[in-house]
Amino acid sequence: MIINVRQETESDHTAIANVIIDAYKDVGYSNKREQFMVERLRKSSSFILELSLVAEDDHGNIVGHILLTKIHIQNQDQSYEGLALAPVSIKPAYQNQGIGSALIRQSHSIAKDLGYTYIVVLGHAKYYPKFGYELTSNYTISIPIKVAEANCMIIALTESGLSGVTGMVTYPGEFFE
C-alpha cells in the first residue's frame, strides 16, 4: 500500500471527522469528542494549516490525520511558543502499518521548517519515545491536565529547542469544551 501525506483541505473536513470518530470509538480514555476539538482548533488563532495533515491510501481515501497547534509554556513573565500534537488518528483497519509514524515524522519536519523548536504530546508512554519524545518532567515542564506523568512528553526539534524552557504548558481554550 502506498500512503500519501498532504496538507488538509476544507473539502477533507468530513472525512477527517470520520477518521477521528473511527480511531477513538474503542479507546477507553477518549471522551468520543476529539473531532469537535479539531473543529474548534481549526477556527482558532492557534491553528496552522500546514500542520493539519492527512494520510491517503492508494485510492485517495483519507485513512489518517494529525494536527499540531500553537501552545505556550509559561514561566512567570517568560513565554515560550511551541506546538501540541493532538490528535493523531488512524482508521482501525489501517493501524499498525506505519501511517501514524509517517504523519508524525512529516509533521515534525514541517514544524521545524516553520521555525518551531518543540512539540508537547499527551500520549502513550511506549509509543512516542521512539520518535524522540521525553518526559516533560525532565525539563521542569508541567501540564495543566490530570494525566499520568508517563504520558506527558515533549520533543525538541532543534539541538537547543528546549534550552531554558521551563514552566506550565498553556493550551488554547479550544482544546477544552
Helices and strands as residue ranges (DSSP letters): E 4-7, G 10-12, H 13-24, H 34-42, G 49-51, E 52-56, E 62-75, E 78-90, G 92-94, H 99-113, E 118-122, G 128-131, E 134-135, G 136-139, E 141-142, G 149-151, E 152-156, E 167-170, G 173-175
